[in-house]
């Protein structure tokens, strides 16, 4: 029995629920006074149920007792097993402790036995070790004496001749290098000797630098540094420059390589030359020191110029400082550097590098404060990118010894946490601006500006979205590192484009559902035809706005994809995906080589062998917008076609097509030329027969007017090429509808055929003349069908006076004789149809049309 059933049985009864149950029971059994006659039967039934419940209760109590008894036995058995396991564990612990004591005792006995049994060989080995230690101590002392002598010589010569002082200094450095090499080869380290020599060398270098720096500082003071030295130099300045050049050159002596590398080391360093950053020149560092002090005074203090929200102030200060000192750096100082043998250095670039130490420190210290103010943070990063770009383009700055520079912005982008914080700020700003655009009341209104006829007309939301995307591009376009740029693109730009595409798709889907529901409802009567037409135009307005929005954004991002910046981005995506055989966040590029070939390719040549797939970073979002445009175009075609079909209900109900006296006109007096041919001849003809006019069916006035209205609206709101494509598809839908609903469902007399011809040529075909030269070419099947429907009957007069050199017409019986002759070749049938100017109907469809003639069955 389930636990819930046991609980319900032992639960105390609720008096209120019992009373309610009794009342319900009595009400259900005794509704009327006559029901009291059933009292005895009901009472016996209740007693029977009570007896069954008592029996069930006794049975349940018996089962419950049995279950409790079994559970108690299992519990006692489990307790016994646990007690046995506890006793076993204690015995094992005692046994393990005894074994450990025995092992420890045996090891101590072995050690005592070994110490008591030293051999003569052991004593000799010990003595040899002592001798070796004494020899090393002797060599140790000799090295210390030599080091002290070289240090003393350097100190004595530094004041009189820095060039000569450099010789003992280099010897001391070579001694240190030799000791380190021998210790490394021998597999051991000389105790504290190399550390002592390194410290001595460093202290000596500092003493030399301080003495030469003092002399160099005096020459700078003579030039009134850091005041810019302007060209041309006056005579007084020329004399001071000689002292400056001497002090500068002497200080450069400490810049030379002082450790002679072995051949392998030099080879390795030469191979890494492209990525090795050269150390700053000592004289340049000293020259920049007062400029850094000035920078900190203005921008690291509590002065009004030190504002966290105005990074452009200290960026402008640095740019101005560089411009002021550039002539002196590129002229006199660069000549000194080249003459001293440091041609790999560019004095101006080294000057900028030393100045940027203060800038990067300022930016680093500002990060905690910037993180608390997103707008200032974003502004600071943008200004930093502009500053980096100015140094690259205006001053051609690259750190000495390197091929590229990450920029000061690396302070923000070099650390994942800081870059993510900036990316989050920019994304929140973009999303907030996007929501403002989409929630504005005029988001889907067209922009008031002149647009070429074959271009999409942007809505305000699409135009503002493009402006927002351009702003975002300017935010990250200057980032030097690819992984930062692609994160910006994928997380913000691509995301906004996808969201906009989904927004349009969602609106289109909702419209499509409502359109389907509207077609299910009954067609409005003529009393509200104007309202129906107005509603149709409103629907077209919405569709055209979405179409132009999707088309404008799609076309714009396709153009962007051909821009050099985005092409470079796509190239990097493709190359990296192919190199590492991984998918990118963008459309997966295709490499021309197989994965096996790429694995065999060495890393240094791998990029050269990768073929970049043709495409752009915008392929995915552009594909979504193209799909939206196609879907919207199909809805426009469906909307216009269905609206026209609804208006054709009365026309489709016409049943007088088969009557010969439809207009009480004798067919023999009417020209049998096709109507569109007769219109060409009417201007030069003087025969009254040709000028007999048949009016357009009145049932066509309203649907043709609505169709013309819809097409006019479309021609004014979609690009010309799109409109022509839509017009072509609408024409095809209308042609199929009229073919199936009119032609194939009715029988036509010759006059009925002429009425249908007039409806088509003067009605339907003329609607499109405003936009296409020959609209009848969009209804070729209908045009050919009109010719067959108006072929003169066999029992009528077939000879017509030749007018304007027109040829004698074939009769219906002659046409039928050729069409339905199974022995004739297809070519002869086609020739006959072409003589009738029927060029686009195959024989099967021509037969179907001829069978619609009532004369065919007489």
DOKETOR-749340 format. One record per residue (C-alpha): x, y, z. Coordinates in steps of 0.05 Angstrom, whole numbers, padded with zeros to 5 digits, always signed. Layout:
<sites>
XYZ
...
</sites>
This chain:
<sites>
+00000+00000+00000
+00026+00070-00017
+00049+00117+00038
-00003+00169+00018
-00058+00117+00028
-00032+00099+00097
-00029+00172+00118
-00101+00183+00094
-00124+00123+00135
-00091+00142+00201
-00108+00216+00194
-00159+00244+00243
-00226+00258+00209
-00247+00329+00196
-00316+00343+00225
-00332+00399+00176
-00314+00358+00116
-00355+00299+00143
-00416+00344+00152
-00408+00371+00081
-00400+00301+00054
-00464+00278+00090
-00504+00337+00065
-00480+00325-00007
-00496+00252-00001
-00568+00264+00024
-00580+00318-00029
-00557+00271-00084
-00601+00213-00061
-00664+00248-00034
-00682+00307-00080
-00757+00298-00071
-00806+00271-00019
-00819+00209-00061
-00745+00190-00055
-00756+00172+00019
-00783+00106-00006
-00711+00087-00024
-00687+00098+00048
-00681+00024+00065
-00641+00007+00003
-00594+00066+00014
-00585+00047+00087
-00567-00025+00069
-00518+00001+00016
-00484+00047+00068
-00478-00011+00118
-00448-00055+00064
-00396-00001+00048
-00381+00007+00122
-00368-00068+00129
-00321-00068+00069
-00282-00009+00098
-00274-00043+00165
-00247-00105+00131
-00199-00063+00090
-00176-00028+00154
-00161-00094+00189
-00123-00119+00129
-00082-00055+00126
-00064-00058+00200
-00039-00129+00191
+00005-00111+00131
+00032-00049+00167
+00054-00090+00228
+00089-00140+00183
+00127-00085+00146
+00149-00051+00211
+00174-00118+00237
+00216-00131+00175
+00245-00060+00177
+00266-00068+00250
+00301-00134+00235
+00340-00103+00176
+00361-00044+00221
+00388-00090+00275
+00427-00131+00224
+00459-00067+00195
+00481-00043+00265
+00514-00110+00279
+00554-00107+00213
+00578-00036+00229
+00603-00057+00297
+00643-00115+00266
+00674-00068+00215
+00695-00019+00269
+00731-00074+00308
+00767-00097+00244
+00791-00026+00231
+00821-00019+00300
+00859-00085+00292
+00888-00063+00225
+00912+00003+00255
+00950-00034+00311
+00982-00081+00261
+01005-00024+00217
+01036+00013+00275
+01077-00049+00294
+01104-00056+00224
+01125+00017+00222
+01164+00010+00286
+01201-00051+00259
+01221-00016+00194
+01246+00046+00231
+01289+00004+00277
+01320-00034+00219
+01340+00031+00182
+01375+00060+00244
+01414-00004+00253
+01438-00003+00180
+01462+00069+00186
+01502+00055+00249
+01534-00006+00215
+01553+00036+00154
+01585+00092+00195
+01629+00043+00233
+01656+00010+00169
+01689+00069+00131
+01742+00046+00081
+01809+00078+00061
+01778+00097-00007
+01724+00137+00028
+01777+00176+00067
+01817+00190+00003
+01755+00216-00033
+01740+00263+00026
+01812+00290+00024
+01807+00302-00052
+01744+00341-00042
+01778+00386+00009
+01835+00398-00040
+01786+00417-00095
+01751+00465-00049
+01816+00499-00031
+01834+00505-00105
+01767+00537-00120
+01776+00585-00062
+01843+00605-00090
+01813+00619-00159
+01756+00656-00124
+01806+00704-00091
+01843+00715-00156
+01779+00735-00191
+01762+00783-00135
+01831+00815-00140
+01825+00824-00216
+01755+00852-00209
+01777+00902-00158
+01836+00925-00201
+01792+00933-00263
+01741+00972-00223
+01795+01019-00195
+01823+01031-00265
+01754+01049-00292
+01742+01099-00236
+01809+01132-00247
+01800+01140-00323
+01727+01161-00325
+01741+01234-00309
+01802+01241-00355
+01784+01196-00414
+01716+01161-00417
+01739+01124-00480
+01797+01092-00443
+01754+01080-00381
+01709+01036-00423
+01765+00985-00435
+01773+00960-00363
+01698+00963-00355
+01688+00918-00415
+01742+00870-00389
+01704+00865-00323
+01640+00851-00361
+01674+00797-00403
+01703+00766-00339
+01633+00761-00310
+01607+00730-00375
+01664+00679-00376
+01652+00657-00305
+01578+00648-00318
+01591+00607-00380
+01642+00561-00345
+01596+00551-00286
+01538+00534-00333
+01581+00485-00373
+01607+00451-00309
+01536+00441-00283
+01546+00481-00219
+01545+00553-00196
+01604+00589-00164
+01581+00609-00095
+01560+00682-00095
+01617+00701-00142
+01575+00716-00204
+01525+00754-00161
+01581+00795-00130
+01612+00811-00198
+01544+00831-00227
+01532+00878-00169
+01602+00908-00176
+01590+00918-00250
+01523+00951-00238
+01551+00997-00185
+01609+01016-00229
+01562+01030-00287
+01519+01075-00243
+01581+01114-00220
+01603+01123-00292
+01534+01144-00314
+01526+01194-00257
+01593+01228-00273
+01579+01232-00347
+01507+01252-00334
+01531+01310-00292
+01574+01335-00349
+01518+01325-00399
+01469+01362-00355
+01515+01422-00353
+01515+01424-00430
+01439+01421-00429
+01435+01478-00380
+01480+01518-00426
+01429+01508-00482
+01373+01530-00435
+01340+01462-00442
+01282+01444-00443
+01269+01507-00483
+01265+01487-00556
+01330+01499-00595
+01309+01535-00658
+01342+01538-00726
+01386+01570-00750
+01434+01567-00691
+01466+01633-00671
+01542+01635-00660
+01535+01630-00585
+01492+01569-00591
+01540+01537-00640
+01596+01539-00589
+01551+01508-00536
+01530+01454-00584
+01602+01430-00589
+01604+01417-00514
+01535+01385-00519
+01558+01339-00574
+01620+01317-00534
+01579+01303-00472
+01526+01267-00512
+01577+01223-00547
+01612+01205-00482
+01546+01185-00451
+01532+01141-00512
+01594+01101-00495
+01555+01067-00439
+01502+01048-00490
+01547+01001-00530
+01541+00925-00522
+01588+00904-00466
+01581+00829-00467
+01612+00789-00523
+01561+00737-00543
+01581+00670-00572
+01565+00654-00644
+01500+00619-00630
+01474+00675-00587
+01491+00727-00640
+01457+00685-00693
+01395+00680-00650
+01394+00755-00636
+01401+00771-00709
+01342+00726-00726
+01300+00761-00673
+01322+00830-00695
+01255+00849-00724
+01219+00840-00658
+01273+00862-00610
+01261+00929-00577
+01325+00970-00570
+01337+01002-00501
+01328+01077-00497
+01389+01121-00509
+01416+01148-00443
+01424+01220-00467
+01353+01221-00494
+01327+01195-00428
+01362+01251-00391
+01336+01304-00440
+01264+01279-00430
+01267+01281-00353
+01250+01355-00345
+01194+01348-00396
+01164+01291-00356
+01169+01334-00293
+01131+01389-00329
+01079+01339-00353
+01067+01313-00283
+01064+01384-00256
+01007+01401-00302
+00970+01335-00307
+00986+01294-00245
+00973+01347-00193
+00913+01386-00168
+00920+01441-00219
+00860+01460-00263
+00895+01428-00323
+00891+01359-00289
+00821+01338-00308
+00801+01265-00317
+00749+01284-00369
+00798+01323-00413
+00851+01273-00436
+00858+01313-00501
+00893+01367-00461
+00954+01326-00443
+00953+01291-00510
+00956+01360-00544
+01012+01380-00496
+01054+01320-00516
+01041+01331-00591
+01061+01404-00584
+01125+01385-00546
+01145+01336-00600
+01132+01387-00655
+01173+01440-00619
+01234+01396-00610
+01230+01358-00676
+01278+01403-00716
+01333+01397-00663
+01322+01322-00655
+01321+01307-00730
+01379+01353-00744
+01436+01360-00693
+01420+01301-00648
+01406+01251-00704
+01474+01270-00734
+01509+01257-00668
+01473+01189-00660
+01492+01167-00731
+01565+01190-00722
+01570+01151-00657
+01550+01086-00694
+01477+01080-00673
+01446+01084-00742
+01391+01036-00720
+01364+01091-00675
+01319+01147-00696
+01329+01204-00646
+01259+01232-00653
+01226+01164-00644
+01269+01150-00583
+01250+01219-00555
+01176+01203-00566
+01184+01134-00533
+01213+01166-00470
+01157+01218-00468
+01104+01164-00474
+01126+01134-00408
+01091+01192-00373
+01029+01185-00417
+01021+01110-00406
+01031+01120-00331
+00978+01174-00330
+00929+01129-00368
+00944+01069-00323
+00932+01110-00260
+00866+01136-00289
+00835+01068-00302
+00802+01058-00233
+00769+01127-00239
+00750+01117-00312
+00714+01052-00297
+00666+01090-00252
+00648+01139-00308
+00630+01102-00372
+00623+01164-00416
+00690+01192-00394
+00721+01123-00403
+00696+01118-00475
+00719+01189-00490
+00788+01175-00462
+00798+01112-00503
+00775+01148-00566
+00822+01206-00554
+00878+01157-00540
+00866+01124-00608
+00867+01192-00642
+00932+01208-00606
+00964+01142-00628
+00941+01155-00700
+00972+01225-00699
+01039+01196-00676
+01036+01143-00730
+01014+01186-00789
+01042+01255-00772
+01107+01235-00737
+01116+01165-00768
+01129+01138-00698
+01153+01066-00688
+01193+01045-00627
+01267+01035-00646
+01281+00962-00665
+01208+00944-00678
+01163+00941-00740
+01098+00959-00706
+01072+00994-00645
+01012+00974-00604
+00999+01046-00583
+00983+01078-00517
+00914+01047-00524
+00946+00981-00505
+00938+01006-00433
+00863+00993-00443
+00863+00937-00494
+00924+00898-00469
+00887+00871-00408
+00824+00829-00419
+00787+00859-00360
+00798+00931-00382
+00782+00916-00455
+00718+00880-00435
+00698+00939-00393
+00708+00987-00451
+00673+00940-00499
+00614+00936-00450
+00611+01012-00446
+00610+01019-00522
+00559+00963-00530
+00512+00993-00479
+00517+01061-00513
+00503+01029-00581
+00444+00989-00555
+00415+01050-00520
+00422+01091-00583
+00392+01035-00625
+00332+01029-00578
+00321+01105-00584
+00321+01098-00659
+00272+01040-00661
+00225+01068-00609
+00217+01136-00643
+00148+01148-00674
+00178+01164-00743
+00226+01105-00745
+00195+01077-00809
+00182+01143-00844
+00221+01158-00907
+00279+01208-00904
+00264+01273-00941
+00321+01276-00991
+00332+01266-01065
+00348+01194-01081
+00366+01165-01150
+00309+01125-01180
+00347+01060-01178
+00370+01066-01105
+00333+01045-01042
+00301+01103-01006
+00324+01100-00933
+00276+01106-00875
+00296+01146-00814
+00312+01083-00774
+00356+01053-00829
+00392+01119-00841
+00405+01130-00767
+00427+01058-00759
+00479+01067-00814
+00503+01131-00780
+00508+01093-00714
+00548+01037-00747
+00595+01088-00778
+00606+01119-00710
+00621+01051-00681
+00670+01037-00737
+00707+01102-00721
+00711+01078-00649
+00750+01015-00664
+00778+01026-00734
+00844+01052-00705
+00855+00993-00659
+00922+00961-00679
+00907+00890-00657
+00863+00844-00699
+00831+00806-00641
+00806+00872-00612
+00777+00896-00677
+00741+00831-00692
+00711+00829-00622
+00685+00900-00632
+00655+00881-00699
+00624+00815-00677
+00597+00839-00609
+00569+00906-00630
+00564+00919-00705
+00544+00850-00728
+00497+00843-00668
+00461+00908-00684
+00454+00888-00757
+00426+00820-00738
+00377+00853-00689
+00353+00902-00742
+00343+00845-00792
+00305+00805-00740
+00262+00866-00725
+00242+00873-00798
+00231+00797-00804
+00186+00798-00743
+00144+00856-00770
+00140+00822-00838
+00118+00755-00807
+00064+00790-00766
+00040+00826-00829
+00039+00761-00868
-00005+00728-00815
-00053+00787-00815
-00054+00786-00891
-00072+00712-00891
-00129+00725-00842
-00154+00783-00883
-00160+00740-00945
-00200+00688-00907
-00253+00740-00891
-00307+00757-00940
-00293+00808-00994
-00322+00877-00980
-00379+00902-01024
-00376+00960-01070
-00400+01008-01016
-00333+01006-00981
-00289+00995-01041
-00253+01061-01028
-00237+01039-00958
-00210+00974-00984
-00165+01010-01034
-00141+01057-00978
-00125+00996-00934
-00087+00964-00992
-00044+01026-01001
-00031+01029-00926
-00006+00957-00929
+00039+00974-00987
+00066+01034-00949
+00088+00988-00892
+00117+00937-00939
+00155+00990-00979
+00184+01020-00916
+00209+00952-00893
+00235+00936-00962
+00273+01001-00968
+00300+00995-00898
+00327+00925-00909
+00351+00941-00980
+00386+01006-00959
+00423+00974-00901
+00440+00912-00941
+00467+00952-01000
+00506+00998-00953
+00541+00943-00915
+00558+00908-00981
+00593+00971-01003
+00628+00974-00936
+00652+00903-00946
+00693+00927-01005
+00727+00981-00962
+00801+00970-00949
+00791+00966-00873
+00737+00912-00876
+00774+00875-00931
+00835+00872-00886
+00791+00848-00830
+00762+00792-00874
+00832+00773-00897
+00855+00765-00825
+00793+00724-00808
+00803+00678-00867
+00878+00669-00858
+00873+00655-00783
+00815+00607-00792
+00853+00568-00846
+00918+00569-00807
+00889+00541-00743
+00835+00499-00776
+00782+00532-00735
+00718+00569-00749
+00715+00644-00741
+00657+00685-00711
+00641+00705-00783
+00623+00662-00844
+00672+00604-00847
+00724+00620-00900
+00747+00565-00947
+00821+00552-00958
+00846+00526-01025
+00889+00475-00990
+00869+00413-00951
+00882+00407-00876
+00937+00355-00889
+00975+00404-00933
+00968+00459-00882
+00995+00414-00826
+01057+00399-00867
+01069+00473-00882
+01119+00508-00838
+01093+00566-00796
+01136+00618-00829
+01110+00602-00899
+01039+00581-00881
+01006+00648-00892
+01035+00654-00962
+01002+00589-00983
+00932+00606-00958
+00882+00630-01009
+00833+00681-00981
+00761+00664-00997
+00722+00715-01036
+00673+00748-00989
+00666+00801-00936
+00655+00805-00862
+00583+00829-00877
+00563+00767-00916
+00519+00739-00860
+00479+00802-00843
+00476+00821-00917
+00446+00753-00932
+00393+00764-00879
+00373+00831-00909
+00371+00801-00979
+00325+00746-00953
+00281+00799-00921
+00278+00838-00986
+00258+00775-01025
+00204+00759-00974
+00177+00829-00974
+00175+00831-01050
+00136+00766-01051
+00087+00797-01001
+00080+00859-01044
+00065+00815-01104
+00016+00774-01064
-00017+00836-01035
-00027+00872-01101
-00048+00808-01138
-00098+00787-01085
-00127+00857-01082
-00136+00857-01157
-00166+00787-01156
-00216+00807-01103
-00238+00864-01148
-00246+00816-01206
-00302+00776-01172
-00356+00810-01212
-00316+00803-01276
-00306+00729-01264
-00382+00720-01255
-00397+00746-01325
-00433+00693-01365
-00446+00726-01432
-00380+00709-01465
-00413+00657-01509
-00467+00703-01537
-00459+00727-01608
-00507+00785-01601
-00470+00813-01540
-00470+00882-01572
-00519+00872-01629
-00462+00883-01677
-00450+00842-01740
-00381+00811-01732
-00371+00814-01808
-00366+00890-01807
-00309+00889-01757
-00237+00881-01778
-00207+00815-01759
-00139+00845-01746
-00115+00836-01673
-00135+00897-01633
-00064+00919-01618
-00051+00916-01694
-00114+00955-01709
-00092+01010-01661
-00028+01017-01700
-00067+01023-01765
-00123+01067-01739
-00084+01132-01747
-00077+01122-01822
-00141+01084-01837
-00205+01117-01864
-00249+01055-01861
-00307+01063-01813
-00308+00988-01800
-00242+00991-01764
-00262+01050-01721
-00322+01014-01690
-00306+01015-01616
-00324+00963-01563
-00325+00991-01493
-00287+00963-01435
-00326+00917-01390
-00353+00960-01332
-00334+00906-01282
-00260+00921-01297
-00261+00996-01282
-00252+00990-01206
-00200+00934-01203
-00158+00965-01259
-00162+01032-01224
-00139+01000-01158
-00084+00963-01195
-00059+01026-01228
-00061+01062-01161
-00021+01007-01127
+00031+01004-01183
+00037+01080-01183
+00051+01079-01109
+00103+01023-01117
+00138+01059-01174
+00146+01120-01129
+00172+01082-01068
+00217+01026-01092
+00278+01026-01138
+00264+01021-01212
+00297+00953-01221
+00258+00925-01161
+00193+00955-01188
+00203+00922-01256
+00216+00856-01223
+00153+00863-01181
+00112+00886-01241
+00135+00825-01280
+00115+00777-01224
+00048+00812-01213
+00035+00807-01288
+00050+00733-01286
+00002+00723-01227
-00053+00762-01262
-00042+00725-01327
-00046+00657-01293
-00109+00679-01255
-00145+00704-01318
-00123+00643-01356
-00151+00594-01305
-00211+00633-01280
-00236+00665-01345
-00208+00631-01406
-00211+00559-01382
-00278+00565-01347
-00320+00599-01402
-00341+00589-01474
-00329+00647-01521
-00365+00669-01584
-00326+00712-01633
-00358+00774-01603
-00344+00749-01533
-00272+00739-01553
-00269+00809-01580
-00297+00836-01515
-00243+00797-01477
-00191+00825-01525
-00215+00896-01512
-00213+00884-01437
-00141+00860-01442
-00112+00907-01495
-00148+00971-01475
-00154+00954-01402
-00102+00909-01370
-00045+00921-01420
-00051+00996-01417
-00042+00998-01341
+00033+00986-01347
+00048+01034-01405
+00070+01087-01356
+00130+01045-01335
+00144+00996-01391
+00145+01008-01466
+00106+00946-01486
+00067+00919-01426
+00032+00867-01470
+00099+00830-01472
+00087+00814-01398
+00021+00780-01417
+00044+00741-01479
-00001+00681-01467
-00062+00725-01459
-00043+00765-01521
-00038+00702-01562
-00103+00675-01532
-00139+00739-01553
-00117+00727-01625
-00145+00656-01624
-00210+00678-01591
-00222+00730-01646
-00207+00686-01706
-00268+00693-01752
-00318+00636-01753
-00322+00590-01813
-00394+00606-01828
-00380+00681-01832
-00353+00719-01891
-00278+00709-01891
-00259+00756-01946
-00247+00826-01922
-00226+00884-01965
-00152+00893-01960
-00136+00953-01919
-00066+00981-01909
-00038+00920-01945
-00064+00872-01892
-00069+00799-01913
-00131+00755-01914
-00147+00723-01846
-00154+00649-01834
-00221+00623-01809
-00232+00584-01745
-00246+00520-01785
-00179+00527-01821
-00143+00538-01756
-00177+00478-01725
-00161+00435-01785
-00087+00447-01775
-00087+00446-01699
-00124+00380-01691
-00092+00344-01749
-00049+00291-01714
-00014+00273-01779
+00017+00342-01787
+00087+00356-01761
+00095+00403-01703
+00135+00451-01746
+00075+00462-01793
+00030+00475-01733
+00079+00526-01706
+00084+00559-01775
+00009+00567-01778
+00006+00597-01708
+00062+00645-01725
+00023+00667-01787
-00033+00685-01739
+00019+00724-01696
+00013+00670-01641
+00086+00662-01619
+00084+00641-01546
+00030+00588-01540
+00051+00515-01550
+00003+00474-01593
-00028+00441-01531
-00048+00508-01500
-00071+00534-01568
-00118+00475-01573
-00144+00490-01503
-00160+00561-01524
-00193+00541-01589
-00236+00491-01552
-00263+00551-01512
-00296+00576-01577
-00370+00559-01581
-00363+00551-01656
-00315+00493-01643
-00372+00450-01620
-00422+00465-01675
</sites>
